[in-house]
Amino acid sequence: MMHILLHTLEHTLTDSIKLLPFLFIVYLIMEYIEHKISDKSKEKIKKAGKFGPAIGSLFGIFPQCGFSVAATNLYAARIITLGTLIAVYLSTSDEMLPILISRAVPINIILTILAIKFAIGMVYGFLIDLIINIKNKNKEVENKIVDICEEEHCHCEKGIFISALKHTINIFIYILILTFIINFIIEIVGEDTLKSFMQGASIFEPIVASLIGLIPNCASSVIITELYLSGIITFGSLIAGLLVNAGTGILMLFRINKDVKENVKIVAILFTLGAVTGIVMNIFNITI
């Protein structure tokens, strides 16, 4: 057992440390872009009107959960529709993108995943607005628009370098722990046995992935992405988990939207859409 633990730890450290420079560079670029376009993006989402789901889904695919938090604030003030909020939640990428980039996943695959999330978020957003017939209402509320930097205490006021460094360290720790757990399980169970088990229960995989995606933390997107890259879950399950993963947007929803029953319904809609989409993709063996 000690031999397995040491071998797993060595393998984990070797794989994970290689990611550090790539993660930092990616986060530094992302921080720069996010600070440049953040305010303009929020204004465009506010003014999107009936095209809200398309605009919201487009901005949602940018990494980090800042847009899901911003959209949650806008929805709580009834500035955007429920369809727009769901579109942002479904398309939000959170930590998926930096992990895929740092793992040297081909750019065409990354763009395909982003395009799928964008399309699904937009279509479901329009359908929700059409079915429920929600109208935008400019209603004043006591809650102010809370900035993601303030929520996550990422010290953006100290510059993008410090913020990028903090994000890099946080995600590296998640990756290190998760990679160790996955590698240890594979060492004990055996890769072929684990894959056979997951494939045999593929109809339930998207449901489990969606439950993981509901965890309001960047760890959930890290877990789902790493499981897919390790060949443990299917592409449909990856999409299911990532669709449901709205970052800290869900936490913000329960914090500032006073209607708890409505919040539960929104989470239920999000979970159902993600799980059903993943199951359908698995049934038709959709992959890239």
C-alpha positions as CSV (number, residue, x, y, z in Angstrom):
1,M,0.0,0.0,0.0
2,M,2.8,2.4,0.9
3,H,4.4,1.7,-2.5
4,I,1.1,2.5,-4.2
5,L,0.8,5.8,-2.3
6,L,4.3,6.9,-3.0
7,H,4.0,6.0,-6.7
8,T,0.7,7.8,-6.9
9,L,2.1,10.9,-5.2
10,E,5.1,11.0,-7.5
11,H,3.0,10.6,-10.6
12,T,0.6,13.3,-9.3
13,L,3.3,15.9,-8.5
14,T,5.0,15.3,-11.8
15,D,1.8,15.8,-13.8
16,S,0.5,18.7,-11.7
17,I,3.7,20.9,-11.4
18,K,4.0,21.0,-15.2
19,L,0.7,22.9,-15.2
20,L,1.7,25.8,-13.0
21,P,3.3,28.1,-15.5
22,F,0.5,27.4,-18.1
23,L,-2.2,28.1,-15.5
24,F,-0.7,31.3,-14.4
25,I,-0.3,32.7,-17.9
26,V,-3.8,31.7,-18.8
27,Y,-5.2,33.4,-15.6
28,L,-3.1,36.5,-16.2
29,I,-4.6,36.9,-19.7
30,M,-8.1,36.1,-18.4
31,E,-7.8,38.7,-15.7
32,Y,-6.7,41.3,-18.2
33,I,-9.6,40.6,-20.6
34,E,-12.2,40.3,-17.8
35,H,-11.2,43.7,-16.3
36,K,-11.3,45.3,-19.8
37,I,-14.7,44.0,-20.9
38,S,-16.5,43.4,-17.6
39,D,-18.4,46.7,-17.3
40,K,-19.2,46.9,-21.0
41,S,-20.5,43.3,-21.0
42,K,-22.8,44.0,-18.0
43,E,-24.3,47.0,-19.8
44,K,-24.9,45.0,-23.0
45,I,-26.7,42.3,-21.0
46,K,-28.9,44.9,-19.4
47,K,-29.9,46.4,-22.7
48,A,-30.2,43.1,-24.5
49,G,-34.0,42.9,-24.1
50,K,-35.6,40.0,-25.9
51,F,-32.2,39.0,-27.2
52,G,-31.0,38.5,-23.6
53,P,-30.5,34.7,-23.8
54,A,-28.2,35.1,-26.9
55,I,-26.1,37.9,-25.3
56,G,-26.1,36.3,-21.9
57,S,-25.0,32.9,-23.3
58,L,-22.2,34.6,-25.3
59,F,-20.7,36.4,-22.4
60,G,-21.3,33.4,-20.1
61,I,-18.7,31.3,-22.0
62,F,-15.9,33.6,-20.9
63,P,-14.0,31.9,-18.1
64,Q,-14.6,32.7,-14.4
65,C,-18.0,32.9,-12.7
66,G,-18.1,36.8,-12.7
67,F,-20.8,36.9,-15.4
68,S,-23.0,34.4,-13.5
69,V,-22.8,36.6,-10.4
70,A,-23.5,39.7,-12.4
71,A,-26.4,38.1,-14.1
72,T,-27.8,36.9,-10.8
73,N,-27.7,40.5,-9.5
74,L,-29.4,41.7,-12.6
75,Y,-32.1,39.0,-12.4
76,A,-32.7,39.8,-8.7
77,A,-33.4,43.4,-9.7
78,R,-35.6,42.0,-12.6
79,I,-33.5,43.8,-15.2
80,I,-33.1,40.6,-17.2
81,T,-35.4,37.6,-17.8
82,L,-35.2,34.2,-16.3
83,G,-34.3,32.8,-19.7
84,T,-31.3,35.1,-19.8
85,L,-30.2,34.1,-16.3
86,I,-30.5,30.4,-17.2
87,A,-28.6,31.0,-20.5
88,V,-25.7,32.6,-18.5
89,Y,-25.7,29.8,-16.0
90,L,-25.7,27.0,-18.7
91,S,-22.9,28.6,-20.7
92,T,-20.7,29.6,-17.8
93,S,-17.3,27.9,-18.1
94,D,-15.7,28.7,-14.8
95,E,-12.4,26.7,-14.5
96,M,-13.0,24.4,-17.4
97,L,-11.2,26.6,-20.0
98,P,-7.8,27.1,-18.1
99,I,-7.6,23.4,-17.3
100,L,-8.3,22.4,-20.9
101,I,-5.7,24.9,-22.2
102,S,-3.1,23.9,-19.6
103,R,-3.6,20.2,-20.5
104,A,-2.8,21.1,-24.1
105,V,-6.3,19.9,-25.4
106,P,-6.5,20.8,-29.1
107,I,-8.0,24.2,-29.7
108,N,-10.7,22.8,-32.0
109,I,-12.0,20.6,-29.2
110,I,-12.0,23.5,-26.8
111,L,-13.9,25.7,-29.2
112,T,-16.4,22.9,-29.9
113,I,-17.1,22.5,-26.2
114,L,-17.6,26.3,-25.8
115,A,-19.8,26.4,-28.9
116,I,-22.0,23.6,-27.6
117,K,-22.4,25.3,-24.2
118,F,-23.2,28.6,-26.0
119,A,-25.8,27.0,-28.3
120,I,-27.5,25.0,-25.5
121,G,-27.6,28.0,-23.2
122,M,-29.1,30.3,-25.9
123,V,-31.7,27.8,-27.1
124,Y,-32.9,26.8,-23.6
125,G,-32.9,30.5,-22.6
126,F,-35.2,31.5,-25.5
127,L,-37.5,28.5,-24.8
128,I,-37.8,29.4,-21.1
129,D,-38.7,33.0,-22.0
130,L,-41.1,31.8,-24.6
131,I,-42.9,29.2,-22.4
132,I,-43.0,31.2,-19.2
133,N,-43.5,34.5,-21.0
134,I,-41.5,36.5,-18.5
135,K,-41.3,40.2,-19.2
136,N,-38.5,42.5,-18.1
137,K,-39.4,44.7,-15.2
138,N,-37.3,47.6,-14.0
139,K,-37.9,47.1,-10.3
140,E,-35.8,48.8,-7.7
141,V,-34.5,46.5,-5.0
142,E,-32.4,47.1,-2.0
143,N,-29.6,44.8,-3.1
144,K,-26.7,46.5,-4.9
145,I,-24.8,44.9,-7.8
146,V,-22.1,42.9,-6.0
147,D,-18.8,42.6,-7.8
148,I,-17.2,39.2,-8.1
149,C,-13.9,40.5,-6.9
150,E,-15.5,41.7,-3.7
151,E,-17.3,38.3,-3.3
152,E,-14.2,36.1,-3.8
153,H,-11.7,38.4,-2.1
154,C,-9.3,38.0,-5.0
155,H,-7.6,41.3,-4.3
156,C,-8.2,42.7,-7.8
157,E,-7.5,46.2,-6.4
158,K,-3.9,45.1,-6.0
159,G,-3.5,44.4,-9.7
160,I,-4.2,41.5,-12.1
161,F,-0.9,39.9,-11.2
162,I,-1.8,39.2,-7.6
163,S,-5.4,38.2,-8.6
164,A,-4.0,35.8,-11.3
165,L,-1.5,34.3,-8.8
166,K,-4.2,33.7,-6.2
167,H,-6.5,32.0,-8.8
168,T,-3.6,29.9,-10.0
169,I,-2.6,28.7,-6.5
170,N,-6.3,27.9,-5.6
171,I,-6.9,25.9,-8.7
172,F,-3.5,24.2,-8.5
173,I,-4.4,22.9,-5.0
174,Y,-7.7,21.6,-6.3
175,I,-6.0,19.9,-9.3
176,L,-3.3,18.4,-7.0
177,I,-5.7,16.9,-4.6
178,L,-8.1,15.7,-7.2
179,T,-5.4,14.2,-9.4
180,F,-4.0,12.3,-6.5
181,I,-7.4,10.9,-5.6
182,I,-8.1,9.9,-9.2
183,N,-4.7,8.4,-9.7
184,F,-5.0,6.4,-6.4
185,I,-8.4,5.0,-7.4
186,I,-7.1,4.0,-10.8
187,E,-4.0,2.3,-9.1
188,I,-6.2,0.4,-6.7
189,V,-9.2,-0.5,-9.0
190,G,-7.5,-0.6,-12.4
191,E,-8.1,1.7,-15.3
192,D,-9.9,-0.8,-17.4
193,T,-12.2,-1.9,-14.5
194,L,-13.1,1.7,-13.7
195,K,-13.9,2.6,-17.3
196,S,-16.0,-0.6,-17.7
197,F,-18.0,0.3,-14.6
198,M,-18.6,3.9,-15.7
199,Q,-19.6,2.8,-19.2
200,G,-22.0,0.2,-17.8
201,A,-23.7,2.9,-15.7
202,S,-23.5,5.5,-18.5
203,I,-27.2,6.3,-18.3
204,F,-26.7,7.6,-14.7
205,E,-23.4,9.4,-15.3
206,P,-24.9,12.7,-16.5
207,I,-27.1,12.7,-13.4
208,V,-24.1,12.3,-11.1
209,A,-22.1,14.8,-13.1
210,S,-25.0,17.3,-12.8
211,L,-25.1,16.8,-9.1
212,I,-21.4,17.5,-8.9
213,G,-21.8,20.6,-11.1
214,L,-24.3,22.1,-8.7
215,I,-21.6,22.5,-6.1
216,P,-21.2,26.3,-6.0
217,N,-17.5,26.2,-6.1
218,C,-14.8,26.1,-8.8
219,A,-13.8,22.7,-7.5
220,S,-16.9,21.2,-9.2
221,S,-15.8,22.2,-12.7
222,V,-12.3,21.1,-11.9
223,I,-13.6,17.6,-10.9
224,I,-15.8,17.2,-14.0
225,T,-13.1,18.3,-16.4
226,E,-10.4,16.1,-14.8
227,L,-12.7,13.1,-14.8
228,Y,-13.3,13.6,-18.5
229,L,-9.7,14.1,-19.4
230,S,-8.8,11.0,-17.4
231,G,-11.3,9.0,-19.6
232,I,-13.5,8.1,-16.7
233,I,-16.7,9.9,-17.8
234,T,-18.3,10.4,-21.2
235,F,-18.5,13.5,-23.3
236,G,-22.2,13.7,-22.6
237,S,-21.5,13.6,-18.8
238,L,-18.9,16.3,-19.2
239,I,-21.4,18.6,-20.9
240,A,-24.1,17.8,-18.3
241,G,-21.8,18.7,-15.4
242,L,-20.5,21.8,-17.0
243,L,-24.0,23.0,-18.1
244,V,-25.2,22.9,-14.5
245,N,-22.0,24.4,-13.1
246,A,-22.7,28.1,-12.6
247,G,-19.8,28.9,-10.3
248,T,-20.8,31.1,-7.3
249,G,-23.8,32.4,-9.2
250,I,-26.1,29.9,-7.3
251,L,-24.7,31.1,-3.9
252,M,-25.4,34.7,-5.0
253,L,-28.9,33.8,-6.1
254,F,-29.9,32.5,-2.6
255,R,-28.1,35.4,-1.0
256,I,-29.8,38.3,-2.8
257,N,-33.1,36.9,-4.3
258,K,-35.5,36.7,-1.4
259,D,-37.9,34.2,-3.0
260,V,-36.5,30.9,-1.8
261,K,-39.1,28.8,-3.6
262,E,-38.2,30.5,-6.8
263,N,-34.5,29.9,-6.2
264,V,-35.1,26.2,-5.7
265,K,-37.1,26.1,-8.9
266,I,-34.3,27.8,-10.8
267,V,-31.8,25.2,-9.5
268,A,-34.2,22.4,-10.4
269,I,-34.5,23.7,-13.9
270,L,-30.8,24.0,-14.3
271,F,-30.2,20.5,-13.0
272,T,-32.9,19.0,-15.2
273,L,-31.7,20.7,-18.3
274,G,-28.1,19.6,-17.7
275,A,-28.9,16.0,-16.8
276,V,-31.4,15.4,-19.6
277,T,-29.0,17.0,-22.2
278,G,-26.2,14.7,-21.0
279,I,-28.4,11.6,-21.1
280,V,-29.6,12.4,-24.7
281,M,-26.0,12.9,-25.8
282,N,-24.9,9.6,-24.3
283,I,-27.9,7.7,-25.8
284,F,-27.0,9.0,-29.3
285,N,-23.2,8.5,-28.5
286,I,-22.4,12.2,-29.3
287,T,-18.8,13.0,-28.8
288,I,-15.9,14.9,-30.3
